[in-house]
């Protein structure tokens, strides 16, 4: 049988984790786009231009690289692949 008090607490924890993850992703995406924009301005890179032109579609090609030693120190967890 489900305990509503425990379920509500668990749902709140999950919701907070999801909100933190989405906020982190938004920050990473804004930073990535800014860095690529600056790179393109400095180099006129055709690859940077293509990424910026189709940024939303190109997102599937992005990976966050984190040393294993840092995984437990991140505010927002990432999956170890």
C-alpha positions in Angstrom: 0.0 0.0 0.0 1.3 3.5 -0.9 1.9 5.9 1.9 0.7 9.3 0.6 3.1 11.2 2.9 6.1 9.2 1.6 4.9 9.4 -2.0 4.5 13.2 -1.8 8.0 13.5 -0.4 9.4 11.3 -3.1 7.6 13.2 -5.8 8.9 16.5 -4.4 12.5 15.1 -4.4 12.1 13.9 -8.0 10.6 17.2 -9.1 13.4 19.1 -7.5 16.0 16.9 -9.1 14.4 17.3 -12.5 14.2 21.1 -12.1 17.8 21.3 -11.1 18.8 19.1 -14.1 16.8 21.3 -16.5 18.3 24.5 -15.1 21.8 23.0 -15.4 21.1 21.9 -19.0 19.9 25.4 -19.8 23.1 26.9 -18.5 25.2 24.4 -20.4 23.4 25.1 -23.6 23.6 28.9 -23.3 27.3 28.6 -22.5 27.9 26.2 -25.4 26.1 28.4 -27.8 28.0 31.5 -26.6 31.3 29.8 -26.9 30.5 28.5 -30.4 29.3 32.0 -31.4 32.5 33.6 -30.1 34.6 30.9 -31.9 32.7 31.6 -35.2 33.2 35.3 -34.8 36.9 34.9 -34.3 37.5 32.2 -37.0 34.6 32.2 -39.4 34.6 28.4 -39.0 32.1 26.8 -41.4 31.5 24.0 -38.8 30.6 26.6 -36.1 28.3 28.3 -38.6 26.5 25.0 -39.4 26.2 24.2 -35.7 24.7 27.6 -34.9 22.4 27.5 -37.9 20.9 24.2 -36.8 21.7 24.4 -33.1 18.5 22.7 -31.8 19.1 19.8 -34.2 22.8 19.6 -33.4 22.2 19.2 -29.7 22.0 15.5 -30.0 25.7 15.5 -31.0 26.8 17.3 -27.8 28.3 15.2 -25.0 29.2 16.3 -21.5 32.6 14.9 -20.6 33.2 14.6 -16.8 36.2 12.8 -15.2 34.9 9.8 -13.1 36.5 11.3 -10.0 34.2 14.3 -10.3 30.9 12.5 -10.8 30.0 12.5 -7.1 31.0 16.2 -6.7 28.5 17.6 -9.3 25.5 19.5 -8.1 23.5 17.8 -10.8 24.2 14.2 -11.6 25.1 13.0 -15.0 25.0 9.4 -16.3 28.2 7.5 -16.5 28.4 6.1 -20.0 
